[in-house]
Every structure is written in structure tokens, then in C-alpha cells.
Amino acid sequence: MIHHPIEFNYLNAIVASVSAGLGISLLPKKVVQTYLAQGTIKEIPLPENFSTLPVSFIYRKDHIMTQSFQEFIKTF
């Protein structure tokens, strides 16, 4: 149970907080690879069923989707 959740807008702030012992976080491995290599943080491997979680791109409902954004979405 999470007693005191903290929200940050920057990944570096999340990693720094975890490094300082303020809690835990769930982040993409690519984002934390450098910190793992430096030994700043440690990881707990997730069970196999967590390896493919659904992801959604969201955007403001009245936003006009540009051609470049549409092409970007197609890459996934």
C-alpha cells in the first residue's frame, strides 16, 4: 500500500528521489539504464506478464492531428 505518493514531472527527479530513499518507482528500463550501470539504483525484474503492457497515446480532444503526428503513430 502506498502511504504518501509523490508526483514529479521530471525523470531525473524521480530517480534522485529513489536514490535518496524516498520510495520506489516503475519506469522504463531504457530511461534508467545509466543509473543502473552507475549503481545509483537497483532494479527488481518484473514478472513476464508485465513485459507487454498496453500503452495509449493521448492528446487533447480538439487538437488537429498533423500529418507528422499521424506518421509517428503509424510506427507503433
C-alpha positions in Angstrom: 0.0 0.0 0.0 1.3 3.4 -1.0 1.1 5.7 2.0 2.4 9.0 0.6 2.5 9.1 -3.2 4.7 11.8 -4.7 4.4 13.0 -8.3 7.2 14.5 -10.3 7.3 16.0 -13.8 11.0 15.1 -14.4 12.5 11.6 -14.7 15.7 12.9 -13.0 13.7 14.0 -10.0 12.1 10.5 -9.8 15.5 8.8 -9.9 17.0 11.2 -7.4 14.2 10.6 -5.0 14.5 6.9 -5.3 18.3 7.2 -4.8 17.7 9.3 -1.7 15.5 6.5 -0.2 12.2 8.3 -0.6 10.4 5.3 -2.2 10.2 3.2 -5.3 9.1 3.8 -8.9 8.1 2.0 -12.0 10.0 3.4 -15.0 11.0 2.2 -18.5 14.3 0.3 -18.3 15.7 2.4 -21.2 15.3 5.5 -19.0 17.2 4.1 -16.0 19.9 2.1 -17.7 22.6 4.7 -17.0 21.7 4.9 -13.3 21.6 1.1 -13.1 25.1 0.9 -14.6 26.4 3.5 -12.2 25.0 1.6 -9.3 22.9 4.6 -8.2 19.8 2.4 -8.1 18.9 -1.2 -8.2 16.1 -2.9 -10.2 13.6 -5.6 -9.4 12.8 -7.6 -12.6 9.1 -7.7 -13.3 7.2 -10.9 -13.9 6.9 -12.0 -17.6 3.2 -11.0 -17.7 4.2 -7.3 -17.1 6.6 -7.3 -20.1 3.9 -6.3 -22.6 1.6 -3.7 -21.0 -0.8 -1.9 -23.3 0.1 1.8 -23.9 -2.0 4.6 -25.2 -1.0 7.8 -26.9 -3.4 10.5 -25.7 -3.9 14.1 -26.9 -6.3 16.9 -26.4 -9.7 16.2 -28.0 -9.8 19.4 -30.0 -6.2 19.0 -31.3 -5.9 18.7 -35.1 -3.7 15.7 -35.8 -0.9 16.8 -38.1 0.5 14.6 -40.9 3.8 14.1 -39.0 1.9 13.1 -35.8 -0.1 10.6 -37.8 3.1 9.1 -39.3 4.6 8.9 -35.8 1.6 7.0 -34.6 1.9 4.5 -37.5 5.3 3.5 -36.3 3.8 1.7 -33.4 
